[in-house]
Amino acid sequence: MRIMGLDVGSKTVGVAVSDELGWTAQGIETISIDEEKGKFGYDRVAEIAEQYQVEKIVVGFPKNMNNTIGPRGEASKAYAEHLKEQLGLPVVMWDERLTTMAAERVLLEADVSRKKRKKVIDKMAASMILQGFLDSQN
């Protein structure tokens, strides 16, 4: 069963998909979105879900460090609800605190240039969110 992981931001959505056994997460792409224009990338997420025969979606849930839910957390919940209704797939919210920072640290340690980091950071964060979920299931 393939599972999709999403890192939902205000400008992009990072996408990762598991292997068929649900052991490893691989970054697929970064979808550009524009909240102000109402472009959220739902159709592209649906295309990827169909292409990879995804059976479940894990959406990163950016809680505050004190465990409260801020505006980004509310936006991620709304995004997850919309996907659940549109695709009819189970959607799980996964605590993603510090995943983008961890992804940034990994890329910095690998000496990846700022320009290249910007292109892959969200996809990598989605992979880390999904891998955390997969590890908790196995």
N, CA, C and O atoms as a DFTB+ gen file, in Angstrom:
552 C
 N C O
     1  1       0.842      -1.179       0.000
     2  2       0.000       0.000       0.000
     3  2       0.885       1.238       0.000
     4  3       1.718       1.417       0.889
     5  1       0.702       2.076      -0.985
     6  2       1.468       3.322      -1.065
     7  2       0.778       4.419      -0.261
     8  3      -0.447       4.536      -0.245
     9  1       1.603       5.211       0.398
    10  2       1.116       6.324       1.201
    11  2       1.805       7.591       0.709
    12  3       2.997       7.583       0.403
    13  1       1.044       8.677       0.634
    14  2       1.578       9.969       0.204
    15  2       1.781      10.854       1.424
    16  3       0.942      10.886       2.325
    17  1       2.904      11.574       1.448
    18  2       3.162      12.544       2.507
    19  2       3.193      13.942       1.913
    20  3       3.763      14.156       0.844
    21  1       2.577      14.899       2.611
    22  2       2.528      16.277       2.135
    23  2       3.032      17.240       3.197
    24  3       2.669      17.146       4.370
    25  1       3.876      18.169       2.761
    26  2       4.312      19.284       3.599
    27  2       3.648      20.530       3.016
    28  3       4.111      21.071       2.011
    29  1       2.574      20.981       3.639
    30  2       1.773      22.088       3.114
    31  2       2.293      23.409       3.675
    32  3       2.324      23.618       4.887
    33  1       2.697      24.287       2.774
    34  2       3.148      25.614       3.173
    35  2       2.239      26.671       2.574
    36  3       1.195      26.351       2.007
    37  1       2.636      27.928       2.700
    38  2       1.815      29.006       2.153
    39  2       2.094      29.249       0.676
    40  3       1.272      29.853      -0.013
    41  1       3.251      28.782       0.173
    42  2       3.601      28.982      -1.231
    43  2       3.808      27.676      -1.998
    44  3       3.711      27.646      -3.225
    45  1       4.094      26.603      -1.268
    46  2       4.363      25.316      -1.919
    47  2       3.795      24.157      -1.101
    48  3       3.489      24.287       0.085
    49  1       3.669      23.021      -1.784
    50  2       3.318      21.765      -1.126
    51  2       4.373      20.749      -1.545
    52  3       4.486      20.408      -2.722
    53  1       5.138      20.269      -0.578
    54  2       6.109      19.218      -0.854
    55  2       5.389      17.876      -0.873
    56  3       4.512      17.619      -0.048
    57  1       5.769      17.021      -1.824
    58  2       5.090      15.730      -1.992
    59  2       6.103      14.593      -1.932
    60  3       7.150      14.640      -2.577
    61  1       5.774      13.575      -1.148
    62  2       6.577      12.358      -1.072
    63  2       5.629      11.171      -1.155
    64  3       4.454      11.277      -0.801
    65  1       6.149      10.029      -1.629
    66  2       5.354       8.810      -1.737
    67  2       6.183       7.651      -1.198
    68  3       7.399       7.605      -1.380
    69  1       5.514       6.722      -0.537
    70  2       6.213       5.547      -0.008
    71  2       6.402       4.502      -1.100
    72  3       5.770       4.560      -2.155
    73  1       7.292       3.538      -0.821
    74  2       7.378       2.375      -1.700
    75  2       6.137       1.521      -1.447
    76  3       5.360       1.818      -0.539
    77  1       5.944       0.475      -2.231
    78  2       4.728      -0.334      -2.116
    79  2       4.623      -1.069      -0.783
    80  3       3.521      -1.390      -0.338
    81  1       5.758      -1.337      -0.145
    82  2       5.731      -2.035       1.135
    83  2       5.538      -1.080       2.315
    84  3       5.330      -1.518       3.447
    85  1       5.609       0.214       2.047
    86  2       5.425       1.192       3.117
    87  2       6.614       1.301       4.053
    88  3       6.448       1.585       5.239
    89  1       7.823       1.075       3.527
    90  2       9.019       1.150       4.350
    91  2       9.775       2.463       4.199
    92  3      10.274       3.019       5.178
    93  1       9.856       2.955       2.963
    94  2      10.668       4.151       2.719
    95  2       9.876       5.229       1.985
    96  3       8.960       4.940       1.214
    97  1      10.252       6.474       2.243
    98  2       9.619       7.621       1.604
    99  2      10.578       8.234       0.596
   100  3      11.771       8.373       0.868
   101  1      10.052       8.603      -0.573
   102  2      10.855       9.273      -1.589
   103  2      10.159      10.576      -1.965
   104  3       8.952      10.602      -2.207
   105  1      10.939      11.656      -2.010
   106  2      10.398      12.935      -2.452
   107  2      10.048      12.871      -3.923
   108  3      10.821      12.342      -4.722
   109  1       8.883      13.405      -4.295
   110  2       8.421      13.349      -5.684
   111  2       8.545      14.712      -6.356
   112  3       9.202      14.843      -7.388
   113  1       7.913      15.726      -5.769
   114  2       7.967      17.054      -6.370
   115  2       7.490      18.102      -5.387
   116  3       6.997      17.792      -4.302
   117  1       7.651      19.351      -5.795
   118  2       7.153      20.484      -5.036
   119  2       6.137      21.199      -5.921
   120  3       6.441      21.603      -7.043
   121  1       4.931      21.345      -5.392
   122  2       3.847      21.984      -6.138
   123  2       3.748      23.443      -5.691
   124  3       3.651      23.720      -4.495
   125  1       3.771      24.372      -6.641
   126  2       3.590      25.789      -6.311
   127  2       2.109      26.071      -6.107
   128  3       1.261      25.622      -6.879
   129  1       1.813      26.829      -5.042
   130  2       0.426      27.219      -4.786
   131  2       0.379      28.726      -4.559
   132  3       1.405      29.365      -4.330
   133  1      -0.816      29.276      -4.627
   134  2      -1.010      30.703      -4.381
   135  2      -2.319      30.858      -3.612
   136  3      -3.399      30.890      -4.201
   137  1      -2.206      30.953      -2.284
   138  2      -3.392      31.029      -1.430
   139  2      -4.282      32.213      -1.789
   140  3      -5.508      32.103      -1.769
   141  1      -3.660      33.354      -2.119
   142  2      -4.426      34.564      -2.415
   143  2      -5.279      34.407      -3.677
   144  3      -6.369      34.973      -3.768
   145  1      -4.787      33.647      -4.636
   146  2      -5.533      33.435      -5.888
   147  2      -6.385      32.163      -5.838
   148  3      -7.039      31.811      -6.820
   149  1      -6.375      31.483      -4.703
   150  2      -7.191      30.280      -4.568
   151  2      -6.657      29.076      -5.308
   152  3      -7.416      28.161      -5.630
   153  1      -5.351      29.059      -5.588
   154  2      -4.725      27.926      -6.281
   155  2      -3.955      27.106      -5.243
   156  3      -2.913      27.528      -4.742
   157  1      -4.490      25.931      -4.936
   158  2      -3.933      25.128      -3.848
   159  2      -3.264      23.828      -4.293
   160  3      -2.734      23.097      -3.456
   161  1      -3.278      23.527      -5.589
   162  2      -2.602      22.338      -6.080
   163  2      -3.347      21.036      -5.847
   164  3      -2.768      19.958      -5.982
   165  1      -4.632      21.124      -5.495
   166  2      -5.397      19.899      -5.220
   167  2      -5.426      18.955      -6.419
   168  3      -5.307      17.740      -6.258
   169  1      -5.584      19.513      -7.624
   170  2      -5.664      18.673      -8.816
   171  2      -4.359      17.916      -9.049
   172  3      -4.372      16.741      -9.417
   173  1      -3.229      18.599      -8.832
   174  2      -1.934      17.935      -9.023
   175  2      -1.741      16.845      -7.973
   176  3      -1.231      15.770      -8.290
   177  1      -2.137      17.102      -6.737
   178  2      -2.052      16.075      -5.687
   179  2      -2.896      14.867      -6.102
   180  3      -2.467      13.725      -5.938
   181  1      -4.084      15.115      -6.635
   182  2      -4.960      14.023      -7.087
   183  2      -4.306      13.226      -8.217
   184  3      -4.388      11.998      -8.235
   185  1      -3.656      13.917      -9.159
   186  2      -2.970      13.238     -10.260
   187  2      -1.859      12.331      -9.738
   188  3      -1.723      11.189     -10.178
   189  1      -1.072      12.840      -8.805
   190  2       0.026      12.050      -8.240
   191  2      -0.534      10.852      -7.474
   192  3      -0.015       9.742      -7.583
   193  1      -1.595      11.081      -6.698
   194  2      -2.220       9.995      -5.934
   195  2      -2.695       8.882      -6.870
   196  3      -2.537       7.699      -6.568
   197  1      -3.274       9.266      -7.996
   198  2      -3.742       8.271      -8.962
   199  2      -2.568       7.572      -9.635
   200  3      -2.568       6.351      -9.794
   201  1      -1.567       8.355     -10.029
   202  2      -0.395       7.802     -10.718
   203  2       0.297       6.740      -9.866
   204  3       0.707       5.698     -10.377
   205  1       0.423       7.006      -8.569
   206  2       1.136       6.084      -7.674
   207  2       0.194       5.131      -6.941
   208  3       0.641       4.346      -6.105
   209  1      -1.091       5.188      -7.240
   210  2      -2.095       4.343      -6.592
   211  2      -2.025       4.452      -5.071
   212  3      -1.966       3.453      -4.353
   213  1      -2.035       5.698      -4.607
   214  2      -1.962       5.998      -3.179
   215  2      -3.257       5.583      -2.491
   216  3      -4.349       5.789      -3.021
   217  1      -3.121       4.994      -1.301
   218  2      -4.295       4.548      -0.547
   219  2      -4.512       5.345       0.734
   220  3      -5.549       5.213       1.384
   221  1      -3.527       6.175       1.099
   222  2      -3.644       6.984       2.310
   223  2      -2.758       8.207       2.145
   224  3      -1.731       8.148       1.469
   225  1      -3.152       9.317       2.764
   226  2      -2.364      10.551       2.706
   227  2      -2.024      10.993       4.121
   228  3      -2.877      10.985       5.009
   229  1      -0.768      11.380       4.323
   230  2      -0.300      11.921       5.593
   231  2       0.050      13.388       5.361
   232  3       0.910      13.707       4.540
   233  1      -0.619      14.270       6.087
   234  2      -0.376      15.707       5.951
   235  2       0.352      16.192       7.193
   236  3      -0.083      15.941       8.317
   237  1       1.463      16.887       6.982
   238  2       2.218      17.447       8.093
   239  2       1.373      18.450       8.859
   240  3       0.710      19.297       8.260
   241  1       1.398      18.356      10.185
   242  2       0.591      19.207      11.055
   243  2       1.541      20.076      11.878
   244  3       2.088      19.622      12.883
   245  1       1.736      21.324      11.452
   246  2       2.716      22.195      12.126
   247  2       2.184      22.810      13.417
   248  3       1.668      23.928      13.419
   249  1       2.316      22.072      14.504
   250  2       1.907      22.592      15.806
   251  2       2.983      23.534      16.334
   252  3       4.149      23.448      15.948
   253  1       2.576      24.423      17.214
   254  2       3.543      25.274      17.905
   255  2       4.288      24.424      18.927
   256  3       3.832      23.341      19.294
   257  1       5.429      24.917      19.383
   258  2       6.234      24.140      20.324
   259  2       5.498      23.872      21.642
   260  3       5.805      22.900      22.332
   261  1       4.531      24.726      21.996
   262  2       3.759      24.509      23.229
   263  2       2.518      23.651      22.975
   264  3       1.625      23.580      23.819
   265  1       2.466      23.007      21.823
   266  2       1.411      22.073      21.416
   267  2       0.103      22.747      21.010
   268  3      -0.902      22.062      20.817
   269  1       0.092      24.074      20.876
   270  2      -1.103      24.755      20.390
   271  2      -1.095      24.747      18.860
   272  3      -0.081      24.453      18.228
   273  1      -2.250      25.076      18.287
   274  2      -2.379      25.080      16.828
   275  2      -2.537      26.522      16.361
   276  3      -3.477      27.216      16.749
   277  1      -1.606      26.957      15.524
   278  2      -1.625      28.313      14.996
   279  2      -2.261      28.370      13.617
   280  3      -2.872      27.398      13.173
   281  1      -2.121      29.503      12.936
   282  2      -2.716      29.680      11.604
   283  2      -2.249      28.653      10.573
   284  3      -3.060      28.169       9.784
   285  1      -0.964      28.313      10.567
   286  2      -0.470      27.316       9.596
   287  2      -1.062      25.937       9.904
   288  3      -1.385      25.178       8.990
   289  1      -1.199      25.624      11.170
   290  2      -1.806      24.352      11.554
   291  2      -3.257      24.270      11.105
   292  3      -3.705      23.237      10.607
   293  1      -3.989      25.372      11.284
   294  2      -5.386      25.427      10.844
   295  2      -5.471      25.288       9.320
   296  3      -6.348      24.601       8.796
   297  1      -4.542      25.954       8.616
   298  2      -4.522      25.864       7.151
   299  2      -4.241      24.431       6.698
   300  3      -4.843      23.957       5.735
   301  1      -3.335      23.743       7.385
   302  2      -3.019      22.354       7.039
   303  2      -4.212      21.434       7.292
   304  3      -4.474      20.524       6.506
   305  1      -4.932      21.671       8.388
   306  2      -6.137      20.880       8.677
   307  2      -7.187      21.077       7.587
   308  3      -7.812      20.117       7.136
   309  1      -7.376      22.327       7.167
   310  2      -8.354      22.623       6.111
   311  2      -7.938      21.951       4.799
   312  3      -8.780      21.419       4.075
   313  1      -6.638      21.979       4.499
   314  2      -6.114      21.348       3.289
   315  2      -6.402      19.843       3.334
   316  3      -6.859      19.259       2.351
   317  1      -6.128      19.229       4.488
   318  2      -6.349      17.788       4.656
   319  2      -7.828      17.439       4.493
   320  3      -8.166      16.454       3.838
   321  1      -8.701      18.238       5.083
   322  2     -10.145      17.997       4.962
   323  2     -10.606      18.063       3.511
   324  3     -11.403      17.241       3.060
   325  1     -10.091      19.056       2.787
   326  2     -10.471      19.190       1.372
   327  2     -10.024      17.961       0.577
   328  3     -10.782      17.437      -0.239
   329  1      -8.794      17.503       0.818
   330  2      -8.297      16.313       0.108
   331  2      -9.123      15.081       0.441
   332  3      -9.432      14.273      -0.435
   333  1      -9.478      14.944       1.709
   334  2     -10.281      13.802       2.150
   335  2     -11.611      13.764       1.396
   336  3     -12.043      12.706       0.937
   337  1     -12.253      14.925       1.273
   338  2     -13.528      15.011       0.564
   339  2     -13.345      14.792      -0.943
   340  3     -14.116      14.063      -1.568
   341  1     -12.318      15.430      -1.521
   342  2     -12.112      15.359      -2.966
   343  2     -11.687      13.969      -3.426
   344  3     -12.184      13.465      -4.433
   345  1     -10.772      13.354      -2.690
   346  2     -10.206      12.083      -3.142
   347  2     -10.857      10.846      -2.522
   348  3     -10.717       9.740      -3.044
   349  1     -11.560      11.033      -1.419
   350  2     -12.179       9.896      -0.759
   351  2     -11.182       8.929      -0.152
   352  3     -11.476       7.745       0.014
   353  1      -9.997       9.437       0.181
   354  2      -8.958       8.614       0.798
   355  2      -8.818       8.987       2.271
   356  3      -9.116      10.117       2.656
   357  1      -8.362       8.036       3.103
   358  2      -8.098       8.395       4.490
   359  2      -6.941       9.402       4.554
   360  3      -5.942       9.256       3.850
   361  1      -7.088      10.411       5.398
   362  2      -6.055      11.437       5.565
   363  2      -5.690      11.507       7.046
   364  3      -6.560      11.644       7.907
   365  1      -4.401      11.411       7.328
   366  2      -3.887      11.434       8.690
   367  2      -3.072      12.710       8.889
   368  3      -2.255      13.068       8.041
   369  1      -3.293      13.388      10.001
   370  2      -2.469      14.546      10.348
   371  2      -1.283      14.033      11.167
   372  3      -1.454      13.239      12.092
   373  1      -0.063      14.501      10.812
   374  2       1.149      14.011      11.481
   375  2       1.958      15.199      12.000
   376  3       2.275      16.118      11.246
   377  1       2.283      15.174      13.271
   378  2       3.048      16.253      13.907
   379  2       4.369      16.438      13.168
   380  3       5.199      15.530      13.130
   381  1       4.557      17.607      12.587
   382  2       5.751      17.850      11.776
   383  2       6.685      18.876      12.395
   384  3       7.545      19.420      11.703
   385  1       6.534      19.151      13.679
   386  2       7.389      20.166      14.293
   387  2       8.857      19.908      13.976
   388  3       9.368      18.803      14.158
   389  1       9.498      20.924      13.514
   390  2      10.940      20.934      13.234
   391  2      11.377      20.146      12.001
   392  3      12.579      20.062      11.749
   393  1      10.465      19.565      11.218
   394  2      10.924      18.794      10.055
   395  2      11.562      19.676       8.997
   396  3      12.565      19.284       8.400
   397  1      11.011      20.856       8.747
   398  2      11.621      21.727       7.742
   399  2      12.995      22.175       8.216
   400  3      13.928      22.266       7.419
   401  1      13.126      22.456       9.514
   402  2      14.440      22.833      10.052
   403  2      15.419      21.672       9.943
   404  3      16.590      21.875       9.622
   405  1      14.948      20.458      10.207
   406  2      15.818      19.287      10.096
   407  2      16.250      19.067       8.647
   408  3      17.408      18.741       8.384
   409  1      15.326      19.245       7.716
   410  2      15.658      19.103       6.295
   411  2      16.692      20.152       5.891
   412  3      17.646      19.853       5.173
   413  1      16.492      21.376       6.358
   414  2      17.440      22.460       6.061
   415  2      18.830      22.112       6.603
   416  3      19.835      22.332       5.927
   417  1      18.883      21.573       7.815
   418  2      20.160      21.205       8.431
   419  2      20.872      20.124       7.621
   420  3      22.082      20.200       7.407
   421  1      20.120      19.120       7.173
   422  2      20.701      18.042       6.362
   423  2      21.294      18.612       5.079
   424  3      22.406      18.255       4.688
   425  1      20.550      19.493       4.429
   426  2      21.025      20.087       3.180
   427  2      22.230      20.992       3.409
   428  3      23.140      21.030       2.580
   429  1      22.248      21.715       4.516
   430  2      23.403      22.560       4.837
   431  2      24.644      21.701       5.081
   432  3      25.737      22.021       4.613
   433  1      24.458      20.609       5.819
   434  2      25.585      19.713       6.097
   435  2      26.103      19.061       4.823
   436  3      27.283      18.722       4.729
   437  1      25.226      18.886       3.847
   438  2      25.635      18.308       2.560
   439  2      26.198      19.378       1.630
   440  3      26.538      19.096       0.481
   441  1      26.293      20.610       2.135
   442  2      26.851      21.742       1.394
   443  2      26.091      22.027       0.097
   444  3      26.687      22.335      -0.935
   445  1      24.759      21.916       0.173
   446  2      23.910      22.215      -0.973
   447  2      23.720      23.738      -1.025
   448  3      23.461      24.371      -0.002
   449  1      23.849      24.308      -2.207
   450  2      23.738      25.762      -2.352
   451  2      22.340      26.240      -1.974
   452  3      21.376      25.475      -2.025
   453  1      22.240      27.518      -1.593
   454  2      20.966      28.104      -1.195
   455  2      19.910      27.943      -2.292
   456  3      18.759      27.609      -2.012
   457  1      20.311      28.183      -3.534
   458  2      19.395      28.087      -4.670
   459  2      18.839      26.663      -4.813
   460  3      17.639      26.483      -5.023
   461  1      19.706      25.662      -4.699
   462  2      19.277      24.271      -4.808
   463  2      18.456      23.851      -3.590
   464  3      17.506      23.079      -3.721
   465  1      18.819      24.359      -2.397
   466  2      18.063      24.035      -1.181
   467  2      16.624      24.484      -1.316
   468  3      15.697      23.764      -0.945
   469  1      16.443      25.686      -1.853
   470  2      15.103      26.249      -2.005
   471  2      14.218      25.359      -2.885
   472  3      13.009      25.276      -2.668
   473  1      14.815      24.703      -3.867
   474  2      14.067      23.858      -4.793
   475  2      13.659      22.519      -4.177
   476  3      12.650      21.940      -4.580
   477  1      14.427      22.022      -3.209
   478  2      14.165      20.671      -2.702
   479  2      13.715      20.609      -1.243
   480  3      13.335      19.540      -0.765
   481  1      13.751      21.726      -0.531
   482  2      13.482      21.703       0.909
   483  2      12.092      21.159       1.239
   484  3      11.955      20.355       2.160
   485  1      11.069      21.578       0.512
   486  2       9.702      21.145       0.822
   487  2       9.489      19.671       0.491
   488  3       8.805      18.953       1.220
   489  1      10.078      19.231      -0.611
   490  2      10.006      17.818      -0.996
   491  2      10.710      16.958       0.057
   492  3      10.235      15.876       0.404
   493  1      11.838      17.444       0.556
   494  2      12.585      16.709       1.572
   495  2      11.818      16.692       2.899
   496  3      11.786      15.672       3.588
   497  1      11.205      17.817       3.254
   498  2      10.400      17.871       4.478
   499  2       9.230      16.891       4.376
   500  3       8.902      16.219       5.354
   501  1       8.598      16.802       3.205
   502  2       7.499      15.848       2.997
   503  2       7.999      14.416       3.185
   504  3       7.302      13.578       3.757
   505  1       9.210      14.144       2.700
   506  2       9.801      12.810       2.875
   507  2      10.024      12.507       4.352
   508  3       9.782      11.388       4.804
   509  1      10.486      13.506       5.101
   510  2      10.739      13.305       6.528
   511  2       9.432      13.102       7.302
   512  3       9.373      12.284       8.220
   513  1       8.398      13.840       6.933
   514  2       7.086      13.668       7.560
   515  2       6.589      12.255       7.301
   516  3       6.185      11.551       8.226
   517  1       6.619      11.844       6.034
   518  2       6.137      10.517       5.668
   519  2       6.977       9.421       6.305
   520  3       6.429       8.427       6.780
   521  1       8.300       9.582       6.324
   522  2       9.157       8.554       6.917
   523  2       8.875       8.406       8.406
   524  3       8.875       7.292       8.929
   525  1       8.633       9.526       9.096
   526  2       8.278       9.454      10.516
   527  2       7.001       8.664      10.726
   528  3       6.910       7.851      11.646
   529  1       6.018       8.903       9.877
   530  2       4.758       8.158       9.958
   531  2       4.999       6.665       9.682
   532  3       4.533       5.805      10.429
   533  1       5.729       6.375       8.604
   534  2       5.993       4.971       8.241
   535  2       6.724       4.243       9.371
   536  3       6.386       3.109       9.711
   537  1       7.723       4.904       9.946
   538  2       8.482       4.272      11.040
   539  2       7.579       3.973      12.237
   540  3       7.770       2.968      12.922
   541  1       6.606       4.834      12.490
   542  2       5.704       4.618      13.626
   543  2       4.757       3.435      13.381
   544  3       4.244       2.842      14.330
   545  1       4.528       3.095      12.114
   546  2       3.615       2.018      11.764
   547  2       4.294       0.650      11.750
   548  3       3.629      -0.373      11.914
   549  1       5.603       0.628      11.556
   550  2       6.321      -0.655      11.400
   551  2       6.973      -1.109      12.671
   552  3       7.609      -2.163      12.696
